[in-house]
Amino acid sequence: MRILLIEDEAALARPLREHLEADRHIVEWFTTLDEAHSAIRTLEYDVVLLDLQLPDGDGLSFLSKIRDQHIRTPIIILTARDKISDRIDGLNRGADDYVIKPFDLDEVKARIHTVCRRSADQMTQTTVVRDLSICFTNHSVSRAGADIRLTAKEWSVLEVLLRRKSKIVPKESLEAAVYAYGDEVESNALEAHISRLRAKLGKDLIVTHRGIGYMLQA
């Protein structure tokens, strides 16, 4: 899972990032809204952890801004503001959850899994991409009624690209989805999975953005 953490308090952000990375998540930490906005417009994240008091502005304004730009990434507000009116304001502007500081690290992790599971449940279980019919429930792909056999790792790569369709997915995110924490990833292993997917599904379906990652060209 790729997480965008927007928090200017290093004493809070550093242990939270380490705790989440120990659980095999990729955490990108920014201390300003400007940097975070550039990141979220460029890459796809599974969830955003958003502080409200940042050096260059208010997190609620940032929240409204990205929702107006139709960015639907789940967002969890992390803040010391504990008034009911603040919580209602945050939720009305598009936040998915609200956690009051100081918080337990495991609670934040549980909240992340909850909002991401809720977001995944909203996704259609069967989708069509070009001439392919793809079923998330059965992990199956077919073309004109004929099944296309994928390995478990090939399916994992395809699923991540599908869920972030038309967005560049960093190589690290794909490797994190395919390999267990602590596994040694062989050089060019991901490229081999991509190559086989292209051979099975269409050579121009997956586009390489050199130095950045891959994108499903739906």
N, C-alpha and C positions, 0 to 999 in steps of 0.2 A: 504494500500500500504506500502511495506517495502522499506525504503530508506537508502542507504549507503552514509553518508556524510564524505568526506575526506578533512579536513580543520584544519590548526594549529592555526588560529587566533580565540581565544575564543570570542572576542568581536563581531565577525561576525557570528561564528558558533552557538553560544548559542541562539541569537534571531531567527535565521533561523530555528533551530531545534524546538524551542517553537512554532513558527508560523505554522510549518508543523504538529506538534503533535496536535495543536489545531484544525487542519482540519482532525483529526482522522488517521493520518499516523504514522507508526512506524519508528523512525529515529535512526539509530545506527551511532554514531559519533566517528571517529578515527582521530588522529592527525599525524600519520605516515603511509607511504606506506606499510611498512612491516606488520603492524597490519591489514590494510585494505585488503591486498592481502590474508592473512590467512582467513579473514572473507568471502571474495567473493568466495574463493575456497571451503568453507564449506557450506554456505547457499546461497539460491537464493534470489536476490533482484529485485525489480521492476525497480529501477533506481539508478544510481550512480551520486552524485554531487562531482566533482573532482577539487580541487585546483591544480595549477601547481607548486607552490613553497612550497615544504614540507621539513621538517628538514632532512629527510633521502634520498632525491632524487627529480627528476623532474617528474611531473605528466604525461608529454607526453611519457616518457619512460615506465611508469606504464601502460598507455593506450595501447601502442604498445604490451606490454608483455601479458596483459590479452586477447587482441584480437588474438594474436598468439596462445593462449591456447583455442581458440574457445569459449570464454565467450562472449555472445552476448547481455548482459544486456545493455539497453540504458544508455548512459553516457552524462551528461551535464557538460561542463567545466565552472568553476567559477574562473575568474582570472582578475588581473589588467592589464595584457598584452593586449593592444588594437591595435597592429599593424595588418594590413590585412594579412601579411605573417604568423603571429602566428595563426590567425584564420584558414587559409587555411591548415597549418601544422596539427593543431588539428583535423580538419574535415577529412583530408586525412588519419590520423592514426586511424580513426574509431569513433570519437566523433559524437554524434547525434545533439548537439546544443552547443552554446558558449555564455555565459553571462558575460558581463564586469562589474567589481566592480568599484564603489559602485552600487548596484542594489536595486531595489524595491522588497520587499519580495513577494508581490502578483504576480509580473512578474515571479519570479522563480517558484512559484506554478503553474502558467499558462503554463510555458514551460514544467514542469514535466508532466502535464496532456496531453500536446500535443505529446511529444515523446512516452509516454506510450500508448496513443490511436493509434498512428502510428504503434507501435510494435504489438499491439493486432490485428489491421486490417490485418497484414501480416500472422496471424495464420489461418490455415485451419479451416473452420467453421464446418466440420464434421470429426471426427477422429475415428479410430478403436483401441480398447484396448482389447487384448485377444479376447473373443467372444462377446464383447460389441460394439455396434455402438452408438456413442455419438454425438449429434448435438448441437453446441453452440448457433445457431440461435434460435432454438425452445426450448432449455433447456430440451431436451428429451434424454432418454436412452432406447435402445432396445437390445434384445438378440434373434437371429433367427427370427426376424420380430415381436416379441412380446414385447409390451411396458412394461417398468419397471417404476412404479410410484415413484417419489421422492418428498419429501416436498421441499419447497423453501430453507430451511436451509441446507438440505441434498445436494441439487444441488449446493449451494454456496460453501460448503466444497469440493465437488467433483471437481468443476471448478478450484478452487485454486490449488488443487493437480495435476490436469491435466496440467495446464499451467506451473507448475514447475515439470513436470514429471521427475522421477529418481533423484530428489533433495529432501533433507529433508526440510520440511516446519515447522517452529517453531509453537508451539501451539498458541502463541500470534497472529501470522499472520492469522491463521484460525479463531480465535475468532474475530479479527478485521473485517474479511470479512463477518462474519455471523451476528454480533450484531451491532446495531447502537451505535454511540458515546453516552456515558452516560448511556447506558443500564446496568443493573446489570446482570452479567453472573453467573448463578447458578453453584455451584460446580459440576464437572463431566458432565456438559451439553454437552461439545464438545465430550467427550468420548461416550456419548449416541448416538450422530449423527454418529460417526465413527462406532459404533457397528451396527447400523441399516443399514448403507451403506454396511458393510461386509456381513450382512445377505441377502441383496438384490442382491449384485453384485459379491460376492465371498469372502470367509473368509480370503484369503491370498492376496487380491488385495492391501490392505492398511497395510503397515508395521509400527509398533510402534518403535520409537527410544527413549527409556525411558530417560526422563530429557531433551530431545531436541525437538522432534516433531514427525511428521508423513511423510511417503513417499509413493507415488503410485508405486507399484511394477509391472510395465508394462512388 
